[in-house]
Amino acid sequence: SFEEGEVVSVGRARTRSKAFEEALRRAAELQPIEQIMVVDSTSPDDLLYVSQRLQDIAPNASLITGMVGPTVGVHGGPGWIGLAVGPAPSTSE
């Protein structure tokens, strides 16, 4: 996550599937969601899985998918998945 412009760890999961589920749970807490972005380094099947699950969570959100290049991918390594969720602007004042 980001706190005051800095990247911070928000947890650890012992398996890949648990990491996906935790990320999806955290994303669902940001409802209503307006935008979703999912990127991978070398895992198109995982990208598809996470994208579909996020679309189930927020069916009206716009979705962008892609592949990160080696400059970014080297920091996560093979199999890296990244996701970003943009909550809809608050209409309450």
N, C-alpha and C positions, 0 to 999 in steps of 0.2 A: 504494500500500500504506500501511499504518500502522506507524510505529515510535515506540514510547513515546508513543502518543496523537496523533502528528503525521502528517499526510498527506505522503508522500514519493513522488517519481517513481521508478519501477522500470525504466523504459526508454522508448525511442522507436521507433515503426515508421513507415515512409515511406508505407505504403498502409493503407487501411481493412481490407482482408482480412488483411494481415500483423499488424495490431493485434489483430484478433479471434483469429487463430491463436496469437499470443503469450499473450494473456489466457487462452485455453483451455488452453494448455500449462501455464501457471502454476497454473491451477485443478486440473488433473489431478495435479499434484505434491502436492496436499493430501489425497490419498486416505487413509483412507476419508472420503467426504463425506456429511454428514448433511442439510444444508440448502443450497439454492441460491436466490438472488434475482436477477432480471434486470429492469431498468427501462429505459425509453427516453424520449426527449423528443418525437421526431417520426418514429420509424423502426420501425413495427410489423413490417416484413419482417425487419429485422435482429434485432429482439427475438426473433422466432420462430426464426430461424436459430441464434442463440447459445443459446437455451433448449433447442432440440432437441439441439445438440451437447453441452451440459452434461449432459443426461439420458442421452446415449449414454455419457458418461464415468462418470456416477454414477446408474445407473438406479433405485436404491432411495432416493435423496435426495428430500426434499420440495422442491417448486418453488413459488416465488411470483413472479409477474410483475406488472408495472404500468407506469404512466406517471408520470413526474415532473412536477410543476407548474412554473410559470414561475419561482418563487423559486429552485428548484434548477437547473432547465433553463437558465437564463440563463448559468450558469457554464460549461456545456459547449457550449452553442449547438445549432443544429439538427443532428439526426442523432446526438446524443449517446446512448451506451449505457453503462449501469452494471451491474456484476455484483458480487455478494458470494457467497462460498462459506464455509459453516460446516463445518469438519472435525468428524467424530465424536469424542466424548471418548475419550481414550486409556484403555485398560483395563489397561495394563501398569503395574506398580508395582515 
